[in-house]
Every structure is written in C-alpha cells, then in structure tokens.
C-alpha cells in the first residue's frame, strides 16, 4: 500500500466509484473538491484502493477516508483506518483526531469505537439528493509514543512527509 498526494487521475477514478445503497450516499457528485491538497491517494500495486483527507482544525485533525466500494465489508477497514492515522501523524504530528460518520453506517461506527474513538454527539446535515442525514461525531485523543497502534509496532515503513508513504497491509 502506498499513500501519496492526490492528483487529478485519483479524483476522476474516485468519481466513478458506486456504492450499494444505503452507502451510495458516499458516491461522488462529480464536482471538484474544495481543498484537493488535503487529499491523499492510497494505491496497492498501482490500483487506487482508497483515499484519505486530513484538515487541521485548531488542536485537532479532521479525518476523512474512503475505501473503494468493492473492498468494503471485507475486514480491511481496521488496517486502512490505522494506516491513515499513522500517515497523518508523520505530517501533522500526534494530535487529537475527529471525524463524522453517517449514523446509518453502523459497521464504520463500530470500527471507530473499537479503535479508540469516542462518540462526541450527533448532528444532522441536509443534502439535496438525500435529505436530512444524521451523523455521529467521533474523537480519538492524541496518541503518545507509549500508546502506539499495531501499525506503529513495525508494520509501517515510514515515508517522508509530502512524499509517498508505504505501510504494509
């Protein structure tokens, strides 16, 4: 698995992804993203398998991610989420991580809880194509070197920030 800054090819490929309902909520609308420099492509043997999004927000880092539709529900989420967290720490340091997950996405919410995120509350957003959608806010405290993940324990070959990053999966 290789993590590198997103490019136009990554966004075009991601725009073609189609998830089964109710996860089709995550389908791209084809519009340009607002902050493309905050996205990173995740490739395996050259094939796009997912993406990460990291946006500093005060003392926290907002974490977004997506796994290619045909790879979801296959037990890959834990390694994918942990690899993204480790990669983020090489760029942004070890800081509190926050994310939002659609409340209907129970398998993702369970995974985040299992990985040490806590539920910080619920909110709704309204979308033209989907109406009102409930979200769960989640937070993971800043990690210290003594609280390293399994990814830290040797499964990651560190890359330099701004370049590519190649964790083992």
N, C-alpha and C positions, 0 to 999 in steps of 0.2 A: 504494500500500500504506500502510495506517495502523495504527499499533500503539497500543493503549490498554489501560488496566486491564481485566481480565476481569470479566464480570458473569454473573448467573445465566443469561441468554439464551445466552451463549457456551458455558457448561458444558452446557446442555441440548442445544445443537446438536452439540457435540463428542461427547456421549454417543451420538448417533445414527450417528456415523461407523462404517463397517465396512470393514476392510482384507481383502484376499485373503490366504489362507494363504501363507507362514508369518507374514506381517505381522499377521495377526489377533491375535497376541499383544498388539498395541498398542491393540486395541479397548477402550473404556472399560467398566468393570464397573458403571457407573451409580451407584456410591457417591459421596458427597460427597468432594471433595478435602480433604486435611488442612490445607493452607495456601493458600486461594484468593487471598489478597492477593499471592502470589508469581507469579501467572499473568497473562499479557497476551494479549489477543486480537489477531490480525492479520487485517485486513479489506482487501479490494480492492473498490472500488465498493459498499461496504456488506456484501458477502458474506464470511463467515468463511472464510479460506483456511488458517489455522493458528493456533498458539499458541506462546508462549514461557513458560518457567519459570526464575526466577533465585533461587537461595538462597545467601546468603553463608555460607561455611564457613571460618572462620579467615581466612587471607590469600588464599583462593581464592573463586571464584564457581562454584557448581554450575549447569550449563546444561542445561535440558531443552527439547525442542521437538517439535512435531508438525505435519505438513503434511496437509491434507485428503486422504483416500485417492485421489480421482480426479486429484489433482495430482502424486502421487508417480511417480517413474520418467520424468519429462518434462524433466529437465535444469534444474529450478527450485531444486534443493537448495542450490547454491553461493550464489546471491543471498539465499536465505532464511536460511541459517546466518549469512552475513556481516552481513545487516541486523540480526539478533538480537544479534550480538556488538557491533555499533555502538550499538544501542539500550541494551544493558546498560551500556556504558561511560558513557553520559550519566547513569545513575542510580548506578552503583557504582564509577565510575572505571575506570581501566585496571588490571586485576588479572589474575592467573593464572586461567584458566578450566578447569574439569574437567567431564567428562561420562562417562556409561556408555552403551555401545551393545551391544545384544544381538549376540553373536558371529555369529549366522546372518544378520544384516543387513549383508552384505558391501558392498553399494553405499554405505551410510552410512559404514561404517568407512573405505572408500577415500576418500570425500569428505573426511572429517575429517582424514585423513593428508595429503591434497593441500592442505588449508587450514592446515597447520602444527601440527596436534595430533600428539602422540606417544603411542604405546602405553605405558601405565604398568603393565600387568599384567592378569591375568584373575581373575575370581571367579565364583562361582555363587550363585544365589538360587533358592529353591523357591517355587512358586506352586501354589495349589490346582488351578487349571484347566489348568496347563501342565507341572507337574512341575519338574524342575531345568532352569534356563536359564543358559547361560554368557554372561558379559558381559566386554567389553573396557573397561578404564578408560583414559581418554584425558585428555591435558592440553595446554593451549596456554599458553606463557609470557605474562606481562603484556606488552601492546603499549606501545611508546613512540611518541611523535609521529613519530619518524623511520621507524617500521615500520608505517605505516598501510596498511590494506587498500584494495582497489579501491573499496569502498563509501565510505571516507573521502575518496577522491580527487575528490569532487564529486558523487557520485551520491546524496548524502543531504541532505535539507533537515532540519536539526536542529530537534527539538521540545524543549520544556522538560520536565524530569523530573516525573513524576506526571501529565502531560497526555498528549496524543497525540503521535505521532512519525510522520513521513511520509517514508520513504525512497522513492526512485524505483526501480521494478523493471520 
